[in-house]
Amino acid sequence: MRIIGLDLSTKTGWSVFDDESLTDFGLLSVEIEDFNVNDNPNKNPKYPFNILKGSKEMSRLVWDKVLEFNPDKIVIELTTKGRNRTYSTEF
């Protein structure tokens, strides 16, 4: 069974496991223009389109990895801001 694991963000880590053995891994990265999570994004005139543009590019990069490795399962880390975090799930 082939599994691809994803840690989604503006820098997305990925790994591929074949029959429980790590076979490949890497990092996908996109730049988001004028992105600063510490500032109020609503005051940025490029918001939310800068976030949408980066999300679109990252989704294309992730989809290319899925097509490249054709996994049986995809495992994605689910994250939330704050202390109550969910660690992972399978799709």
Backbone hydrogen bonds in HBPLUS format (Angstrom, degrees):
<---DONOR---> <-ACCEPTOR-->    atom                        ^
c    i                          cat <-CA-CA->   ^        H-A-AA   ^      H-
h    n   atom  resd res      DA  || num        DHA   H-A  angle D-A-AA Bond
n    s   type  num  typ     dist DA aas  dist angle  dist       angle   num
A0019-ASP N   A0001-MET O   2.90 MM  18  5.17 168.1  1.91 144.8 148.8     1
A0072-ASP N   A0002-ARG O   2.76 MM  70  5.30 149.5  1.85 135.0 144.4     2
A0073-LYS N   A0002-ARG O   3.26 MM  71  6.72 150.3  2.35 152.9 159.3     3
A0003-ILE N   A0017-PHE O   2.83 MM  14  5.14 158.8  1.87 149.7 157.0     4
A0017-PHE N   A0003-ILE O   2.80 MM  14  5.14 162.7  1.83 155.0 160.8     5
A0004-ILE N   A0073-LYS O   3.12 MM  69  6.58 157.9  2.17 152.0 157.0     6
A0075-VAL N   A0004-ILE O   2.90 MM  71  6.26 164.6  1.92 153.6 158.5     7
A0005-GLY N   A0015-SER O   2.79 MM  10  5.17 159.6  1.83 148.6 155.8     8
A0015-SER N   A0005-GLY O   3.01 MM  10  5.17 143.4  2.15 140.1 146.6     9
A0006-LEU N   A0075-VAL O   2.78 MM  69  6.22 152.3  1.86 160.1 169.1    10
A0077-GLU N   A0006-LEU O   3.04 MM  71  6.43 162.0  2.07 167.3 172.2    11
A0007-ASP N   A0013-GLY O   2.92 MM   6  5.11 154.0  1.99 152.5 153.3    12
A0013-GLY N   A0007-ASP O   3.27 MM   6  5.11 138.8  2.45 133.9 133.5    13
A0030-VAL N   A0010-THR O   3.03 MM  20  5.62 152.5  2.11 161.6 167.2    14
A0012-THR N   A0028-LEU O   2.70 MM  16  4.98 139.8  1.86 146.2 155.8    15
A0028-LEU N   A0012-THR O   2.78 MM  16  4.98 167.0  1.80 145.2 149.3    16
A0014-TRP N   A0026-GLY O   3.02 MM  12  5.48 159.4  2.06 147.0 146.8    17
A0026-GLY N   A0014-TRP O   2.97 MM  12  5.48 150.0  2.06 150.1 149.3    18
A0016-VAL N   A0024-ASP O   2.80 MM   8  5.16 157.0  1.85 153.4 149.5    19
A0023-THR N   A0016-VAL O   2.84 MM   7  5.68 172.6  1.85 155.5 157.9    20
A0018-ASP N   A0021-SER O   2.88 MM   3  5.28 154.5  1.95 153.5 150.8    21
A0021-SER N   A0018-ASP O   3.00 MM   3  5.28 157.3  2.05 112.7 120.0    22
A0039-ASP N   A0036-ASN O   3.23 MM   3  5.72 150.9  2.32 112.0 119.2    23
A0043-LYS N   A0040-ASN O   3.08 MM   3  5.78 160.7  2.12 120.8 126.2    24
A0044-ASN N   A0041-PRO O   3.04 MM   3  5.25 159.2  2.08 108.5 115.2    25
A0047-TYR N   A0044-ASN O   3.02 MM   3  5.40 158.6  2.06 114.9 121.6    26
A0050-ASN N   A0046-LYS O   2.94 MM   4  5.66 145.1  2.07 141.5 149.1    27
A0051-ILE N   A0048-PRO O   3.07 MM   3  5.35 121.7  2.42 103.5 117.4    28
A0052-LEU N   A0048-PRO O   2.96 MM   4  6.28 162.0  1.99 155.8 161.6    29
A0053-LYS N   A0049-PHE O   2.94 MM   4  5.98 156.3  2.00 141.9 147.8    30
A0054-GLY N   A0050-ASN O   3.20 MM   4  6.36 162.1  2.23 140.6 144.9    31
A0055-SER N   A0051-ILE O   2.88 MM   4  6.06 157.0  1.93 151.3 158.3    32
A0056-LYS N   A0052-LEU O   2.91 MM   4  6.04 155.3  1.97 146.7 153.0    33
A0057-GLU N   A0053-LYS O   3.10 MM   4  6.36 159.5  2.14 147.0 152.0    34
A0058-MET N   A0054-GLY O   2.93 MM   4  6.16 161.9  1.96 149.3 154.4    35
A0059-SER N   A0055-SER O   2.88 MM   4  6.03 159.6  1.93 147.8 153.7    36
A0060-ARG N   A0056-LYS O   3.11 MM   4  6.34 146.8  2.22 141.7 150.1    37
A0061-LEU N   A0057-GLU O   3.06 MM   4  6.40 156.7  2.11 149.2 155.1    38
A0062-VAL N   A0058-MET O   2.89 MM   4  6.13 163.4  1.92 158.2 162.4    39
A0063-TRP N   A0059-SER O   2.92 MM   4  5.99 160.5  1.96 141.8 147.9    40
A0064-ASP N   A0060-ARG O   2.97 MM   4  6.18 153.0  2.05 145.5 152.5    41
A0065-LYS N   A0061-LEU O   3.19 MM   4  6.52 147.8  2.30 141.4 149.2    42
A0065-LYS N   A0062-VAL O   3.04 MM   3  5.14 119.3  2.42  97.7 112.6    43
A0066-VAL N   A0062-VAL O   2.98 MM   4  6.36 156.6  2.03 153.3 160.2    44
A0067-LEU N   A0063-TRP O   2.92 MM   4  6.20 162.6  1.95 154.1 158.4    45
A0068-GLU N   A0064-ASP O   2.88 MM   4  6.03 150.0  1.97 141.2 150.2    46
A0069-PHE N   A0065-LYS O   2.99 MM   4  6.17 160.8  2.03 154.5 157.0    47
A0070-ASN N   A0066-VAL O   2.77 MM   4  5.51 142.2  1.91 147.5 156.8    48
A0091-PHE N   A0074-ILE O   3.15 MM  17  5.75 156.7  2.21 162.4 169.6    49
A0076-ILE N   A0089-THR O   3.36 MM  13  6.05 145.1  2.49 152.1 161.1    50
